[in-house]
Every structure is written in C-alpha cells, then in structure tokens.
Amino acid sequence: MGVRTPPYRIETERLVIRCYEPEDAPLLKNAVDASLQHLLPWMPWARFEPQSLDEKLELCRSFRGQFDLDQNYVYGIFTPDETEQLGGSGFHKRSNEGSLEIGYWVASGAIGRGIATEVTAVQTRIGLELCGLDRIDIQVEPRNVRSLAIPRKLGFTEEGTLRRRLPPGGDDEPHRDAVVFSMLREELEGSPCMRYEYAAYDVLGEPVSR
C-alpha cells in the first residue's frame, strides 16, 4: 500500500485535531501570544512572534495550501467545540520515503493535561494504520525534558542523539542537537499508543477507514 494523505480532521474524546482554515487565524494568534515565554526556548519560529492577525491569516492559508499539495501536514489542536486552540502538531516530510516526523507544541494554559501525549499517540496510529507509513520519527532537543518524556511514554525506540540537527534558536547560535525516536509499523501493536482511540475524516468530511 502506498503512502496516503493524512486525514484532514481527527477527533478524540476531548480534542479536535485538524487542518487549518483561514478563520482560525485569531485562535492561533491567541494561543501563540499567550504562550511565547513557554515556546521561545524550544520553537525557533517563536522568536519571530508576535505576528499580526493578517500575518497569522496568511500563515493559516499557507498551512492549508501545503496540506492540499501534499507538501507538509500541519494541524491545529482545538477544544471539541473548536472555540479555543490548545496547541499545534503535524506530520512533516523530514525523513526517508515511507516515513513522516511528528512535531507538537502545547499552549501554556493547556500544559499538564496530557494533550501532547494523546495527540502524538493518535498521530502515530494514523500514520502507521491509515497512511501506509513504515516508520514514525520524533526529534526532541535534549534539554526539553517534558517533550522527551512523550515518545518514551508511548513506547518509541530512542535511536540516539544527532549533533547540530535542529534549527538554531537565534541568528548567532549553532544548530541544536536532536534526540531521535522512532516507531516501526510492526511495533505499534501492543504499544501504549493503542490506548488512544480516534476517528479520522478526509478532505470531504468522509470517515477514513482502517
């Protein structure tokens, strides 16, 4: 089976994880603006914040366009009624064919609720069950203790540390090291990821079957 486009919308019991739409710009801006001090040490893009609402609108349009063109798959994480953004995640083409990398961030007001763990588990299942991937990758900065705990908790294999792999945090800083985690398709069954259920929908809103 070839690699399939990830679903546009994912639902769990307490989250909606979906492709961005232009009207999400205010929610994205609110979530990022309120979380800057939390995000700055780990997310290089945070140093270019805060952005204007117009800039966030263009960013949402760009995310949607990349998704439609199968270039990059960026999701917003929302409450079930979609009135508040709790963070962001995505599948990124940074590895070999048949593999996607999961990235995630959580708004400061939603920390400590297991959101990143739930989203990562569900995306891992989707990548290996629905998209035909052979491997899921995660890269984490070695000092980011909270993020390191997520793949370890979900049963990923820690492959090692790659030196100067991640983008620098500032213009005059070196690239940052990355701890690389992976899960192979045959390792999913029986992993803690299987405790997290989901429903997935395609671009037309039709359920995606497993």
TORKOL-4160 file (C-alpha; in steps of 0.2 Angstrom, whole numbers, padded with zeros to 4 digits, m for minus):
210
<pt num="1" X="0000" Y="0000" Z="0000"/>
<pt num="2" X="0007" Y="0017" Z="m0005"/>
<pt num="3" X="0008" Y="0032" Z="0007"/>
<pt num="4" X="m0009" Y="0040" Z="0009"/>
<pt num="5" X="m0013" Y="0059" Z="0013"/>
<pt num="6" X="m0016" Y="0060" Z="0032"/>
<pt num="7" X="m0033" Y="0064" Z="0037"/>
<pt num="8" X="m0039" Y="0082" Z="0037"/>
<pt num="9" X="m0048" Y="0080" Z="0053"/>
<pt num="10" X="m0045" Y="0069" Z="0068"/>
<pt num="11" X="m0057" Y="0068" Z="0083"/>
<pt num="12" X="m0054" Y="0060" Z="0100"/>
<pt num="13" X="m0065" Y="0061" Z="0116"/>
<pt num="14" X="m0058" Y="0078" Z="0121"/>
<pt num="15" X="m0049" Y="0085" Z="0106"/>
<pt num="16" X="m0051" Y="0090" Z="0088"/>
<pt num="17" X="m0035" Y="0090" Z="0078"/>
<pt num="18" X="m0037" Y="0097" Z="0060"/>
<pt num="19" X="m0030" Y="0106" Z="0046"/>
<pt num="20" X="m0030" Y="0125" Z="0047"/>
<pt num="21" X="m0043" Y="0136" Z="0039"/>
<pt num="22" X="m0041" Y="0155" Z="0037"/>
<pt num="23" X="m0054" Y="0158" Z="0050"/>
<pt num="24" X="m0043" Y="0150" Z="0063"/>
<pt num="25" X="m0031" Y="0165" Z="0062"/>
<pt num="26" X="m0037" Y="0173" Z="0078"/>
<pt num="27" X="m0037" Y="0157" Z="0088"/>
<pt num="28" X="m0019" Y="0153" Z="0083"/>
<pt num="29" X="m0014" Y="0171" Z="0087"/>
<pt num="30" X="m0022" Y="0170" Z="0104"/>
<pt num="31" X="m0014" Y="0153" Z="0108"/>
<pt num="32" X="0004" Y="0158" Z="0102"/>
<pt num="33" X="0004" Y="0176" Z="0110"/>
<pt num="34" X="m0001" Y="0169" Z="0127"/>
<pt num="35" X="0012" Y="0155" Z="0126"/>
<pt num="36" X="0028" Y="0165" Z="0120"/>
<pt num="37" X="0039" Y="0163" Z="0135"/>
<pt num="38" X="0034" Y="0144" Z="0136"/>
<pt num="39" X="0038" Y="0142" Z="0117"/>
<pt num="40" X="0054" Y="0153" Z="0115"/>
<pt num="41" X="0067" Y="0140" Z="0122"/>
<pt num="42" X="0061" Y="0126" Z="0110"/>
<pt num="43" X="0052" Y="0133" Z="0095"/>
<pt num="44" X="0064" Y="0143" Z="0083"/>
<pt num="45" X="0049" Y="0151" Z="0075"/>
<pt num="46" X="0043" Y="0158" Z="0091"/>
<pt num="47" X="0057" Y="0172" Z="0090"/>
<pt num="48" X="0048" Y="0179" Z="0076"/>
<pt num="49" X="0032" Y="0182" Z="0086"/>
<pt num="50" X="0021" Y="0190" Z="0090"/>
<pt num="51" X="0014" Y="0191" Z="0072"/>
<pt num="52" X="m0001" Y="0202" Z="0067"/>
<pt num="53" X="m0018" Y="0195" Z="0064"/>
<pt num="54" X="m0015" Y="0197" Z="0045"/>
<pt num="55" X="0001" Y="0188" Z="0046"/>
<pt num="56" X="m0007" Y="0174" Z="0055"/>
<pt num="57" X="m0021" Y="0174" Z="0042"/>
<pt num="58" X="m0008" Y="0171" Z="0028"/>
<pt num="59" X="0001" Y="0158" Z="0039"/>
<pt num="60" X="m0016" Y="0148" Z="0040"/>
<pt num="61" X="m0018" Y="0149" Z="0022"/>
<pt num="62" X="m0001" Y="0143" Z="0019"/>
<pt num="63" X="m0003" Y="0128" Z="0030"/>
<pt num="64" X="m0019" Y="0124" Z="0021"/>
<pt num="65" X="m0011" Y="0125" Z="0004"/>
<pt num="66" X="0004" Y="0114" Z="0009"/>
<pt num="67" X="m0008" Y="0101" Z="0016"/>
<pt num="68" X="m0018" Y="0101" Z="m0001"/>
<pt num="69" X="m0002" Y="0099" Z="m0011"/>
<pt num="70" X="0005" Y="0085" Z="0000"/>
<pt num="71" X="0020" Y="0095" Z="0005"/>
<pt num="72" X="0018" Y="0097" Z="0024"/>
<pt num="73" X="0003" Y="0092" Z="0035"/>
<pt num="74" X="0001" Y="0105" Z="0049"/>
<pt num="75" X="m0013" Y="0103" Z="0062"/>
<pt num="76" X="m0021" Y="0114" Z="0075"/>
<pt num="77" X="m0027" Y="0106" Z="0091"/>
<pt num="78" X="m0043" Y="0113" Z="0097"/>
<pt num="79" X="m0056" Y="0110" Z="0110"/>
<pt num="80" X="m0071" Y="0099" Z="0105"/>
<pt num="81" X="m0082" Y="0115" Z="0101"/>
<pt num="82" X="m0067" Y="0122" Z="0092"/>
<pt num="83" X="m0068" Y="0139" Z="0101"/>
<pt num="84" X="m0051" Y="0138" Z="0108"/>
<pt num="85" X="m0034" Y="0132" Z="0101"/>
<pt num="86" X="m0024" Y="0121" Z="0113"/>
<pt num="87" X="m0008" Y="0119" Z="0103"/>
<pt num="88" X="m0002" Y="0113" Z="0086"/>
<pt num="89" X="0005" Y="0097" Z="0078"/>
<pt num="90" X="0009" Y="0090" Z="0062"/>
<pt num="91" X="0016" Y="0076" Z="0050"/>
<pt num="92" X="0032" Y="0083" Z="0042"/>
<pt num="93" X="0042" Y="0076" Z="0027"/>
<pt num="94" X="0059" Y="0077" Z="0035"/>
<pt num="95" X="0065" Y="0059" Z="0034"/>
<pt num="96" X="0065" Y="0045" Z="0021"/>
<pt num="97" X="0051" Y="0039" Z="0010"/>
<pt num="98" X="0038" Y="0029" Z="0019"/>
<pt num="99" X="0042" Y="0040" Z="0035"/>
<pt num="100" X="0035" Y="0056" Z="0042"/>
<pt num="101" X="0040" Y="0065" Z="0058"/>
<pt num="102" X="0028" Y="0071" Z="0071"/>
<pt num="103" X="0030" Y="0088" Z="0079"/>
<pt num="104" X="0020" Y="0096" Z="0093"/>
<pt num="105" X="0018" Y="0111" Z="0104"/>
<pt num="106" X="0005" Y="0115" Z="0118"/>
<pt num="107" X="m0001" Y="0132" Z="0123"/>
<pt num="108" X="0004" Y="0137" Z="0140"/>
<pt num="109" X="m0013" Y="0136" Z="0148"/>
<pt num="110" X="m0015" Y="0118" Z="0142"/>
<pt num="111" X="0001" Y="0111" Z="0149"/>
<pt num="112" X="0000" Y="0096" Z="0161"/>
<pt num="113" X="m0016" Y="0089" Z="0154"/>
<pt num="114" X="m0008" Y="0075" Z="0143"/>
<pt num="115" X="m0013" Y="0084" Z="0127"/>
<pt num="116" X="0004" Y="0081" Z="0118"/>
<pt num="117" X="0005" Y="0063" Z="0123"/>
<pt num="118" X="m0013" Y="0060" Z="0116"/>
<pt num="119" X="m0010" Y="0069" Z="0100"/>
<pt num="120" X="0006" Y="0060" Z="0097"/>
<pt num="121" X="m0001" Y="0043" Z="0101"/>
<pt num="122" X="m0016" Y="0046" Z="0089"/>
<pt num="123" X="m0005" Y="0053" Z="0075"/>
<pt num="124" X="0007" Y="0038" Z="0077"/>
<pt num="125" X="m0008" Y="0026" Z="0075"/>
<pt num="126" X="m0015" Y="0036" Z="0060"/>
<pt num="127" X="0002" Y="0036" Z="0051"/>
<pt num="128" X="0005" Y="0018" Z="0053"/>
<pt num="129" X="m0013" Y="0012" Z="0052"/>
<pt num="130" X="m0020" Y="0023" Z="0039"/>
<pt num="131" X="m0006" Y="0032" Z="0029"/>
<pt num="132" X="0004" Y="0016" Z="0025"/>
<pt num="133" X="0019" Y="0023" Z="0033"/>
<pt num="134" X="0033" Y="0011" Z="0039"/>
<pt num="135" X="0041" Y="0022" Z="0052"/>
<pt num="136" X="0036" Y="0037" Z="0063"/>
<pt num="137" X="0050" Y="0049" Z="0069"/>
<pt num="138" X="0051" Y="0062" Z="0083"/>
<pt num="139" X="0066" Y="0073" Z="0086"/>
<pt num="140" X="0067" Y="0082" Z="0103"/>
<pt num="141" X="0080" Y="0095" Z="0109"/>
<pt num="142" X="0090" Y="0086" Z="0123"/>
<pt num="143" X="0086" Y="0099" Z="0136"/>
<pt num="144" X="0067" Y="0098" Z="0133"/>
<pt num="145" X="0063" Y="0086" Z="0147"/>
<pt num="146" X="0044" Y="0087" Z="0145"/>
<pt num="147" X="0045" Y="0083" Z="0127"/>
<pt num="148" X="0057" Y="0069" Z="0129"/>
<pt num="149" X="0045" Y="0060" Z="0141"/>
<pt num="150" X="0032" Y="0059" Z="0127"/>
<pt num="151" X="0040" Y="0046" Z="0115"/>
<pt num="152" X="0047" Y="0037" Z="0129"/>
<pt num="153" X="0030" Y="0035" Z="0137"/>
<pt num="154" X="0022" Y="0029" Z="0121"/>
<pt num="155" X="0035" Y="0015" Z="0118"/>
<pt num="156" X="0046" Y="0024" Z="0104"/>
<pt num="157" X="0064" Y="0017" Z="0102"/>
<pt num="158" X="0077" Y="0030" Z="0107"/>
<pt num="159" X="0090" Y="0029" Z="0092"/>
<pt num="160" X="0102" Y="0041" Z="0098"/>
<pt num="161" X="0107" Y="0059" Z="0098"/>
<pt num="162" X="0112" Y="0068" Z="0082"/>
<pt num="163" X="0123" Y="0083" Z="0084"/>
<pt num="164" X="0118" Y="0100" Z="0077"/>
<pt num="165" X="0102" Y="0093" Z="0068"/>
<pt num="166" X="0089" Y="0105" Z="0073"/>
<pt num="167" X="0087" Y="0124" Z="0068"/>
<pt num="168" X="0097" Y="0136" Z="0079"/>
<pt num="169" X="0087" Y="0146" Z="0092"/>
<pt num="170" X="0095" Y="0163" Z="0086"/>
<pt num="171" X="0105" Y="0170" Z="0072"/>
<pt num="172" X="0121" Y="0169" Z="0080"/>
<pt num="173" X="0119" Y="0152" Z="0088"/>
<pt num="174" X="0124" Y="0135" Z="0081"/>
<pt num="175" X="0111" Y="0121" Z="0076"/>
<pt num="176" X="0104" Y="0112" Z="0091"/>
<pt num="177" X="0107" Y="0093" Z="0095"/>
<pt num="178" X="0092" Y="0081" Z="0092"/>
<pt num="179" X="0087" Y="0065" Z="0102"/>
<pt num="180" X="0079" Y="0054" Z="0088"/>
<pt num="181" X="0065" Y="0042" Z="0092"/>
<pt num="182" X="0056" Y="0030" Z="0080"/>
<pt num="183" X="0042" Y="0018" Z="0080"/>
<pt num="184" X="0041" Y="0005" Z="0066"/>
<pt num="185" X="0024" Y="m0002" Z="0059"/>
<pt num="186" X="0026" Y="m0019" Z="0067"/>
<pt num="187" X="0030" Y="m0011" Z="0084"/>
<pt num="188" X="0013" Y="m0002" Z="0085"/>
<pt num="189" X="0003" Y="m0016" Z="0091"/>
<pt num="190" X="0004" Y="m0018" Z="0109"/>
<pt num="191" X="0012" Y="m0001" Z="0112"/>
<pt num="192" X="0004" Y="0012" Z="0123"/>
<pt num="193" X="m0002" Y="0021" Z="0108"/>
<pt num="194" X="m0016" Y="0009" Z="0106"/>
<pt num="195" X="m0024" Y="0015" Z="0122"/>
<pt num="196" X="m0029" Y="0031" Z="0112"/>
<pt num="197" X="m0044" Y="0030" Z="0101"/>
<pt num="198" X="m0049" Y="0042" Z="0087"/>
<pt num="199" X="m0060" Y="0045" Z="0072"/>
<pt num="200" X="m0052" Y="0052" Z="0056"/>
<pt num="201" X="m0060" Y="0061" Z="0041"/>
<pt num="202" X="m0054" Y="0065" Z="0024"/>
<pt num="203" X="m0055" Y="0082" Z="0014"/>
<pt num="204" X="m0073" Y="0079" Z="0010"/>
<pt num="205" X="m0078" Y="0075" Z="0028"/>
<pt num="206" X="m0080" Y="0057" Z="0025"/>
<pt num="207" X="m0073" Y="0044" Z="0038"/>
<pt num="208" X="m0057" Y="0036" Z="0034"/>
<pt num="209" X="m0057" Y="0018" Z="0037"/>
<pt num="210" X="m0043" Y="0007" Z="0044"/>
